[in-house]
């Protein structure tokens, strides 16, 4: 996705104003971006696609704005000096039916309608269908949300509810603050007839589930496991990295869960079915809060670090909670690894955008972490993991950062071991398992 993200400035804060109307119905919206120029700017780009543009201003003065594909090219009335702070406001009509499709695990993304509202699936680059943004996985900024709804609907977004005000016309304005900087692919804003179910996790961590009214009872049993999942993951990865957590139950047929920051989206079917499958998805998205959300990826080819960690701990947990044994899952992944390499590229070297969210980035990348654990031992591997999420908490990191950190913690150069696993055309031998062999590649 080489055109996503922009140079020349850094975003200090997004303020999103949504005046919600009804499902699949366009509505008035505006985005205010507070930014700082990192070079002198006579013009700059925003990632923005699929909405009707009404007005653009820079520091309150009308600016020229021209669409160029998924880019909005903004020319302010005066150049912005290097180091200068500036504010861009884009007024537009948002279309909550706007989405795109991918032929991998993402499926449909962007705005995803529900019977009485919406949820957002911005991963990987769908945020630009929702608001003007500097959309790159390594770039984060805090977000303020102002969401106005009819009186019978609720609204939720990343972070903390700051204010809920009923206006003279009866509509309700909800204000949320993300509390932490958020990558565009992890922004969440949902509207519907919701119940807000509050509880506490380890050390009193606020847990807020957001559940469509008709699904509160049916999803309760699995949602109630969050505190247990948090405690289990904290034993492996250290303290949870944000100020609150919760599950947003998506009343949609889209069979995709998503790690939107501090509020994971989990489809209703996942929470109404088999417990083993439900816990796998819940633990997977919760793990992402450490790896993928708190520790962001530098570029999309580093996705294995995010999805591989989430699948690793999902499988590790499931192996002692009713699912297939961890070793059995890893052996199956090993047998298929050469085929995945052939079809979709090595873990850290995807074969292109269309190969990104394929099995190699999930079980195939979890297998790399399993190989590392077999190489250095469980105790050292645990120290690598805790050091990784602590060292890069709130920062972006990539494959080379992980290899260097693992080598430092283990006290040995692991680059010669990990490079073939991450980039090679063929799957290396698995330490400690000489009887494991990849299946022959077909096609």
C-alpha positions as CSV (number, residue, x, y, z in Angstrom):
1,X,0.0,0.0,0.0
2,X,2.7,2.5,-1.1
3,X,0.4,5.5,-1.4
4,X,-1.0,5.3,2.1
5,X,0.4,7.8,4.6
6,X,1.9,11.2,3.8
7,X,5.1,13.2,4.4
8,X,5.7,16.8,5.4
9,X,3.8,16.9,8.7
10,X,2.9,15.1,11.8
11,X,-0.6,15.0,13.3
12,X,-1.0,16.1,16.9
13,X,-4.7,15.3,17.2
14,X,-7.8,14.4,15.2
15,X,-11.2,15.7,16.2
16,X,-14.1,13.9,14.5
17,X,-17.6,15.3,14.3
18,X,-20.3,12.9,13.1
19,X,-24.0,13.9,12.9
20,X,-25.5,10.5,12.5
21,X,-28.8,10.1,10.6
22,X,-29.8,6.5,10.0
23,X,-28.2,3.2,8.8
24,X,-26.9,3.4,5.2
25,X,-27.9,7.1,5.1
26,X,-25.3,9.8,4.3
27,X,-24.9,12.4,7.1
28,X,-22.9,15.5,7.8
29,X,-19.4,15.1,9.2
30,X,-16.2,17.1,9.7
31,X,-12.7,16.3,10.7
32,X,-10.3,18.8,12.3
33,X,-6.6,17.9,12.1
34,X,-4.1,19.7,14.3
35,X,-0.6,19.2,12.8
36,X,3.0,20.4,12.7
37,X,4.9,20.9,9.5
38,X,8.1,18.9,9.3
39,X,9.2,20.9,6.2
40,X,8.0,24.0,4.5
41,X,4.7,23.2,2.8
42,X,3.1,24.9,-0.2
43,X,0.7,22.0,-0.3
44,X,0.1,18.6,1.5
45,X,-1.9,15.4,1.1
46,X,-4.5,13.7,3.2
47,X,-5.7,10.1,2.6
48,X,-9.4,10.5,1.9
49,X,-11.7,8.4,-0.3
50,X,-15.4,8.0,-1.1
51,X,-17.1,10.9,0.7
52,X,-18.7,14.1,-0.8
53,X,-16.4,17.0,-0.1
54,X,-18.0,20.3,1.0
55,X,-15.3,22.7,2.3
56,X,-11.7,22.7,3.4
57,X,-10.0,25.3,5.5
58,X,-6.5,25.8,6.8
59,X,-6.2,27.9,10.0
60,X,-9.8,29.1,9.3
61,X,-9.1,30.3,5.7
62,X,-10.6,28.5,2.7
63,X,-8.0,26.3,1.0
64,X,-7.9,24.7,-2.5
65,X,-8.6,21.0,-2.3
66,X,-8.4,18.6,-5.3
67,X,-9.0,14.8,-5.3
68,X,-6.3,12.6,-6.8
69,X,-7.5,9.0,-6.4
70,X,-7.5,8.3,-2.7
71,X,-5.5,11.5,-2.0
72,X,-6.9,14.9,-1.1
73,X,-4.4,17.5,-2.2
74,X,-4.7,20.6,-0.1
75,X,-3.2,23.9,-1.1
76,X,-3.4,26.5,1.7
77,X,-3.8,30.2,1.0
78,X,-0.3,30.8,2.4
79,X,2.7,28.4,2.6
80,X,3.2,26.8,6.0
81,X,6.8,27.2,7.4
82,X,8.9,24.4,8.6
83,X,8.0,23.7,12.3
84,X,4.7,25.7,11.9
85,X,1.6,24.5,13.7
86,X,-1.5,24.5,11.5
87,X,-5.2,23.3,11.7
88,X,-7.0,21.7,8.8
89,X,-10.8,21.3,8.8
90,X,-12.6,19.2,6.2
91,X,-16.4,19.3,6.0
92,X,-17.9,16.5,4.1
93,X,-20.9,14.2,3.8
94,X,-20.1,10.7,5.1
95,X,-21.6,7.6,3.6
96,X,-22.0,4.8,6.1
97,X,-22.5,2.3,3.4
98,X,-19.1,2.9,1.9
99,X,-16.8,-0.1,2.0
100,X,-14.3,-2.1,0.0
101,X,-13.5,-5.8,-0.3
102,X,-10.3,-7.8,0.0
103,X,-9.8,-11.4,-0.9
104,X,-8.1,-12.4,2.3
105,X,-9.1,-12.6,6.0
106,X,-10.2,-8.9,6.1
107,X,-13.1,-9.4,3.6
108,X,-15.3,-6.3,3.7
109,X,-13.9,-3.2,5.4
110,X,-14.6,0.5,6.0
111,X,-18.1,1.3,7.2
112,X,-20.0,-1.9,8.2
113,X,-23.7,-1.4,8.7
114,X,-25.7,-3.0,11.5
115,X,-29.5,-3.2,11.8
116,X,-29.7,0.1,13.6
117,X,-26.3,1.7,13.1
118,X,-22.7,0.9,12.2
119,X,-19.4,-0.5,13.4
120,X,-16.0,0.4,11.8
121,X,-13.6,-2.0,10.3
122,X,-10.8,0.4,9.1
123,X,-8.0,-2.3,8.8
124,X,-5.9,-2.1,6.8
125,X,-6.4,1.2,5.0
126,X,-10.2,1.8,5.3
127,X,-10.0,4.8,7.7
128,X,-9.8,7.0,4.6
129,X,-13.3,6.0,3.8
130,X,-14.4,7.3,7.2
131,X,-12.4,10.5,7.7
132,X,-9.4,12.4,6.2
133,X,-6.3,10.9,7.7
134,X,-2.6,10.3,7.5
135,X,-3.1,6.6,7.2
136,X,0.0,4.5,7.9
137,X,0.3,1.7,10.5
138,X,3.3,3.4,12.2
139,X,1.6,6.8,12.6
140,X,-0.6,7.5,15.6
141,X,-2.4,10.5,17.1
142,X,-5.0,11.0,19.9
143,X,-8.6,11.3,18.7
144,X,-11.5,13.2,20.1
145,X,-14.9,12.0,18.9
146,X,-18.1,14.1,18.9
147,X,-21.0,11.8,17.8
148,X,-24.6,13.1,17.6
149,X,-27.3,10.5,17.6
150,X,-31.1,10.2,17.8
151,X,-32.3,9.9,21.5
152,X,-32.9,6.1,21.2
153,X,-29.4,5.2,20.0
154,X,-26.1,5.0,21.8
155,X,-22.6,5.7,20.5
156,X,-19.2,4.4,21.6
157,X,-15.6,5.0,20.5
158,X,-12.0,4.2,21.6
159,X,-11.2,5.3,25.1
160,X,-13.2,7.2,27.7
161,X,-16.7,8.7,27.6
162,X,-16.1,12.4,28.4
163,X,-19.6,13.8,28.1
164,X,-23.1,12.9,27.1
165,X,-25.4,15.9,26.5
166,X,-29.0,16.0,25.3
167,X,-29.5,18.9,23.0
168,X,-32.6,21.1,22.8
169,X,-33.8,19.2,19.7
170,X,-33.7,15.9,21.7
171,X,-30.6,14.5,19.9
172,X,-27.7,13.4,22.1
173,X,-24.1,14.4,21.6
174,X,-21.5,11.8,22.8
175,X,-17.9,12.9,23.4
176,X,-15.1,10.4,23.7
177,X,-11.4,10.8,24.1
178,X,-9.0,8.0,22.9
179,X,-6.8,8.6,26.0
180,X,-3.8,7.3,24.0
181,X,-2.6,7.9,20.4
182,X,-4.3,5.6,17.9
183,X,-3.3,4.3,14.5
184,X,-5.9,5.0,11.9
185,X,-6.5,1.2,11.3
186,X,-7.4,0.8,15.0
187,X,-10.0,3.7,15.3
188,X,-13.5,2.6,16.4
189,X,-16.8,4.4,16.4
190,X,-20.0,2.5,16.7
191,X,-23.7,3.5,16.8
192,X,-26.7,1.4,17.8
193,X,-29.2,0.4,20.5
194,X,-26.5,-0.6,23.0
195,X,-26.3,-1.8,26.6
196,X,-23.1,-0.7,28.3
197,X,-22.0,-3.5,30.6
198,X,-19.3,-2.5,33.1
199,X,-17.1,-4.7,35.2
200,X,-13.5,-4.8,36.4
201,X,-10.4,-6.7,35.4
202,X,-7.1,-7.3,37.2
203,X,-6.2,-4.5,39.7
204,X,-9.5,-2.9,39.0
205,X,-9.0,-2.2,35.3
206,X,-12.2,-0.8,33.9
207,X,-13.8,-3.2,31.5
208,X,-16.7,-1.9,29.4
209,X,-18.5,-4.2,27.0
210,X,-20.8,-2.6,24.4
211,X,-23.6,-5.0,23.4
212,X,-26.7,-4.6,21.1
213,X,-29.7,-4.8,23.4
214,X,-30.9,-8.2,22.1
215,X,-27.5,-9.9,22.5
216,X,-26.7,-9.0,26.2
217,X,-27.9,-12.3,27.7
218,X,-26.7,-14.6,24.9
219,X,-23.1,-13.3,24.9
220,X,-22.7,-12.9,28.7
221,X,-21.0,-16.2,29.4
222,X,-18.1,-15.7,27.1
223,X,-17.8,-11.9,27.7
224,X,-17.4,-12.7,31.4
225,X,-14.2,-14.5,30.6
226,X,-12.3,-11.2,29.8
227,X,-10.9,-10.8,33.3
228,X,-9.5,-14.3,33.2
229,X,-8.0,-13.7,29.8
230,X,-6.4,-10.5,30.9
231,X,-4.9,-12.2,34.0
232,X,-3.5,-15.0,31.8
233,X,-2.0,-12.7,29.2
234,X,-0.5,-10.4,31.9
235,X,1.4,-13.4,33.2
236,X,3.0,-13.8,29.8
237,X,3.3,-10.2,28.6
238,X,3.2,-8.0,31.6
239,X,0.7,-5.3,32.6
240,X,-2.1,-4.5,30.1
241,X,-0.9,-1.3,28.2
242,X,-4.1,0.8,28.1
243,X,-6.4,2.4,30.7
244,X,-9.5,0.3,29.9
245,X,-10.7,-2.6,27.8
246,X,-13.9,-4.0,26.5
247,X,-15.6,-6.0,23.8
248,X,-17.9,-4.4,21.2
249,X,-20.3,-7.1,20.0
250,X,-20.9,-6.5,16.3
251,X,-24.5,-7.3,15.1
252,X,-23.3,-8.2,11.6
253,X,-22.9,-11.2,9.5
254,X,-19.3,-10.3,8.7
255,X,-17.3,-13.1,10.3
256,X,-14.3,-10.9,11.2
257,X,-13.1,-9.8,14.6
258,X,-10.8,-6.7,14.9
259,X,-8.4,-5.3,17.5
260,X,-9.6,-1.7,17.5
261,X,-7.7,-0.1,20.3
262,X,-9.1,-0.7,23.8
263,X,-12.4,-1.9,22.3
264,X,-12.1,-5.1,20.3
265,X,-14.9,-5.9,17.8
266,X,-16.2,-9.4,18.0
267,X,-19.0,-10.6,15.7
268,X,-22.1,-11.9,17.5
269,X,-21.7,-15.4,16.0
270,X,-18.3,-15.8,17.7
271,X,-20.0,-15.2,21.1
272,X,-23.1,-17.4,20.5
273,X,-21.3,-20.5,19.4
274,X,-18.6,-22.9,20.6
275,X,-16.7,-21.9,23.7
276,X,-13.3,-23.0,22.4
277,X,-13.7,-21.0,19.2
278,X,-15.1,-18.0,21.1
279,X,-12.1,-17.9,23.5
280,X,-9.6,-18.3,20.7
281,X,-11.0,-15.1,19.1
282,X,-11.3,-13.2,22.4
283,X,-7.7,-14.0,23.4
284,X,-6.5,-13.2,19.9
285,X,-7.9,-9.7,19.8
286,X,-6.9,-9.1,23.4
287,X,-3.3,-10.1,22.7
288,X,-3.3,-7.5,19.9
289,X,-3.7,-4.8,22.5
290,X,0.0,-5.5,23.5
291,X,1.3,-6.5,20.0
292,X,-0.2,-4.5,17.1
293,X,-1.9,-1.8,19.2
294,X,0.5,-0.7,21.9
295,X,3.5,-1.9,19.9
296,X,2.6,-0.8,16.4
297,X,4.2,-2.1,13.2
298,X,6.6,0.1,11.2
299,X,5.3,-1.1,7.8
300,X,2.8,-3.7,6.5
301,X,5.6,-6.2,5.8
302,X,6.0,-6.3,9.7
303,X,2.4,-7.6,10.1
304,X,3.7,-11.0,11.1
305,X,4.8,-9.4,14.4
306,X,1.2,-8.4,15.1
307,X,-0.8,-11.3,13.8
308,X,1.8,-13.9,14.6
309,X,1.9,-12.9,18.3
310,X,-1.9,-12.9,18.5
311,X,-2.2,-16.3,17.0
312,X,0.7,-17.7,19.1
313,X,-1.0,-16.7,22.4
314,X,-4.4,-17.7,21.1
315,X,-3.2,-21.2,20.3
316,X,-1.2,-21.4,23.5
317,X,-4.2,-20.5,25.6
318,X,-6.6,-22.8,23.7
319,X,-4.2,-25.7,24.0
320,X,-4.9,-25.8,27.8
321,X,-8.6,-24.7,27.6
322,X,-10.2,-27.4,25.5
323,X,-8.7,-26.8,22.1
324,X,-6.0,-28.7,20.1
325,X,-2.7,-29.0,21.8
326,X,-0.3,-26.2,21.2
327,X,2.4,-28.5,19.8
328,X,-0.2,-30.2,17.5
329,X,-1.2,-26.9,16.1
330,X,2.4,-25.9,15.5
331,X,3.2,-29.2,13.8
332,X,0.3,-28.8,11.5
333,X,1.5,-25.3,10.6
334,X,5.0,-26.6,10.0
335,X,3.7,-29.2,7.6
336,X,1.9,-26.5,5.6
337,X,4.6,-23.8,5.8
338,X,6.4,-24.5,2.5
339,X,3.0,-24.3,0.7
340,X,2.2,-21.0,2.4
341,X,5.6,-19.6,1.5
342,X,5.0,-20.6,-2.1
343,X,1.5,-19.1,-2.2
344,X,1.8,-15.9,-0.1
345,X,5.5,-15.2,0.6
346,X,7.6,-15.6,3.6
347,X,6.4,-14.4,7.0
348,X,8.2,-11.0,6.9
349,X,8.2,-10.7,3.1
350,X,4.5,-11.0,1.8
351,X,4.0,-11.5,-1.9
352,X,2.1,-8.2,-2.2
353,X,-1.0,-6.5,-0.8
354,X,-3.3,-9.3,-1.8
355,X,-1.2,-11.8,0.1
356,X,-1.0,-9.8,3.3
357,X,-3.8,-11.2,5.5
358,X,-3.3,-14.8,4.6
359,X,-2.6,-17.9,6.7
360,X,1.2,-17.2,6.6
361,X,0.7,-14.1,8.7
362,X,-1.3,-16.0,11.3
363,X,-0.4,-19.6,12.0
364,X,2.6,-19.3,9.8
365,X,4.0,-16.4,11.8
366,X,3.1,-18.0,15.1
367,X,5.3,-20.8,14.0
368,X,8.3,-18.5,13.8
369,X,7.8,-17.5,17.4
370,X,7.4,-21.2,18.3
371,X,10.7,-21.9,16.6
372,X,12.4,-19.1,18.5
373,X,11.0,-20.5,21.8
374,X,12.3,-24.0,20.9
375,X,15.7,-22.4,20.1
376,X,16.2,-20.3,23.2
377,X,14.0,-22.1,25.7
378,X,10.8,-21.0,27.4
379,X,12.3,-18.9,30.1
380,X,14.5,-16.8,27.7
381,X,11.6,-16.6,25.3
382,X,9.3,-15.2,28.0
383,X,11.9,-12.6,28.8
384,X,12.2,-11.6,25.1
385,X,8.4,-11.2,24.9
386,X,8.1,-9.1,28.1
387,X,11.1,-7.0,27.1
388,X,9.6,-6.5,23.6
389,X,6.2,-5.1,24.7
390,X,7.8,-3.0,27.4
391,X,10.6,-1.5,25.3
392,X,8.4,-0.5,22.5
393,X,5.2,0.3,24.4
394,X,3.5,3.2,22.7
395,X,6.0,3.1,19.8
396,X,6.3,1.5,16.4
397,X,8.8,-1.3,15.8
398,X,9.7,-3.7,13.0
399,X,11.2,-7.0,12.1
400,X,14.8,-5.9,12.5
401,X,14.0,-4.3,15.9
402,X,12.6,-7.6,17.1
403,X,15.6,-9.7,15.9
404,X,18.0,-7.2,17.5
405,X,16.1,-7.2,20.8
406,X,15.7,-11.0,20.9
407,X,19.5,-11.3,20.3
408,X,20.3,-8.9,23.1
409,X,18.0,-10.6,25.6
410,X,19.1,-14.1,24.7
411,X,22.8,-13.1,24.7
412,X,23.4,-14.6,21.3
413,X,23.1,-13.4,17.7
414,X,19.8,-14.8,16.5
415,X,19.8,-13.1,13.1
416,X,21.3,-16.2,11.3
417,X,18.6,-18.3,12.9
418,X,15.6,-16.0,12.3
419,X,16.5,-14.7,8.8
420,X,15.7,-18.0,7.0
421,X,12.5,-18.3,9.0
422,X,11.4,-14.8,8.2
423,X,12.6,-14.4,4.6
424,X,13.6,-17.7,3.2
425,X,11.9,-19.6,0.3
426,X,11.9,-22.8,2.3
427,X,11.0,-23.7,5.9
428,X,14.1,-24.3,8.1
429,X,14.4,-27.4,10.4
430,X,12.4,-27.0,13.6
431,X,14.8,-27.1,16.7
432,X,14.1,-30.2,18.8
433,X,11.8,-31.8,16.3
434,X,13.9,-33.6,13.7
435,X,10.8,-35.8,12.8
436,X,8.9,-32.7,11.5
437,X,8.8,-32.3,7.8
438,X,7.0,-29.8,5.5
439,X,4.5,-31.3,3.0
440,X,5.6,-31.1,-0.6
441,X,4.5,-27.9,-2.4
442,X,1.7,-28.2,-4.9
443,X,1.1,-25.9,-7.8
